[in-house]
Amino acid sequence: MNGNLKPLLNIGPLPRGGNGQTPGSTGGTDNQMSGASFRILIDTQDWDKTLLINSPGQSGDPKSPFYRNLFETWANDQYFPGYYTKKNILGVKASKILLLPK
C-alpha cells in the first residue's frame, strides 16, 4: 500500500475477543479474517426499531466523516437505529442531496 494512503485507510486496530469457534467472532488475528462486517436486526412489526451496523462506516471515501465513524461501535458489538419512517429519517439526517433529471 502506498505510504501516503495508509494513514487515510487504516482505522484500527481495536481488540475483538474470541477465536474462530466463538459466536460472532471476526477471527483471531489483528486483521478481520472472518465474520460479519454488516449486521441487521429487523422488527417487522415496527420497522423503526431496526438496528444495524456496518464497519468501518457508511462511506467509501476516507475523507468523509462517515468513513470510520462506525468502527468502534462495530468492534464493541453495538448497533445504531435504521429508521424507515420519513419523520425519524429527517430527525437524524446529516444532509440532503436532491437529484434532478436533466
Secondary structure as GFF3:
##gff-version 3
##sequence-region A 1 102
A	DSSP	alpha_helix	6	9	.	.	.	ID=ss1
A	DSSP	beta_strand	38	41	.	.	.	ID=ss2
A	DSSP	three_ten_helix	47	49	.	.	.	ID=ss3
A	DSSP	beta_strand	51	54	.	.	.	ID=ss4
A	DSSP	alpha_helix	71	75	.	.	.	ID=ss5
A	DSSP	beta_strand	80	81	.	.	.	ID=ss6
A	DSSP	alpha_helix	86	92	.	.	.	ID=ss7
###
